[in-house]
Amino acid sequence: MQAIFNGLFKLVLLAAGLVFAASLLFVAFLFLLLWALRALWARLTGQPVAAFVLRVNPRDGFGRVFRPGPGDVREPPSPGPGGRLRGPAQDVEDVEVKPPRE
């Protein structure tokens, strides 16, 4: 009984994979058909046929993330109470050095 179930399960998975592959192929064919119709329409109307081009410059994305935008104006740090700048060194304390134990 277990062998029959395993064989049937494998056939169902194979069928699902084939249906998925066929649907991807159908979508790719649909995009190709739409592109061909677009190119045909451009030729009929006398317009230049332009390819689908995605121009990506990696430096633009990096700069967009690390460059401040128009609303990201940061104020310089102001001195806190006591006239000292507040920052990461605020919680550093001086300690008294003790001689090593012998």
N, C-alpha and C positions, 0 to 999 in steps of 0.2 A: 504494500500500500504506500509506503514511504517513497519507493522508487517511482511510482506513478505520479505522486504529488510533485516530486522533484523535477521529473521530466516535463510535466504540465507547467510548472512554475517557470522553467527555463524557456519554454515555448512562448509563454505570455510575455516574459521580459524581452525576448527576441522580437516579437511582434510590436511591442511598445517602442523599441529602439528603431525598428524599420519605419514605423509611423512618424516618429520624431525626425528621422533623417529625410523622409519624403516631404515633411512639412518645411524643413529648412531649404530643401531644394526648390520647392514651390515658391517660397518667399524670394529666393535668389533669382528665380526665373521671372517673377513678377517685377522685381526691381530692374532687371535687364530689359524687360518689355517696356516699362515706363521710360527708361533712358533712351531706348531706340525710338519711341514715339516722340519724345522731346527733341531728339536730333533730327528726325524726319520733319517735324513741324518747323524747326529752325531753318532747315534747307528750303522748305517750301515758301517760307516767308522772306527768305533772303538774308536772314540773320546769321552771324557766325556761330558755328557749333562749338560751344565751350565744354570742356570736360569737367567732371566733378573733381575739384581740387580742394583739399583741406590743407591750408598753410598753417603750420604750427611752428612757433619759435619758442623753444624751451626757456629762453631768457625772459620772455615776456611773462610767463607764468611765475617764474621765480621772483621777478621784480614786483609783480602784482601782490604777492604774499608779503614780501619784506619791505616794500616801499610804503610809507604812510600815505594814506589818501587825503583828500581835501578836508575831511572832517576829523582827521586824526592828529590834531595839533597837541603836542604834549608840552606842558609847562616845565621849566627847569625846577629841580627840587628846591624847596624853600627851607631856611633854617627853622628848626623846631624850637621848643622851649630851651632856653639856656644858650641860644645862638649857635647850636651845632646842627650840622646837616643830618637828617634822618636817613638811614640806609642800612645796608647789611651789617655794617660795623657797629651798629648801635648797641647790640647786646654783648659786645666783647668787654670783659672786665680784666683789670690788671690783677695779677695774683702775686703773692709773696713767695719768693723762691726759698725753699727750705734746703738745708744741707742734706746730702744723702746719709742714710743710716749705715752704721758700721756693724 
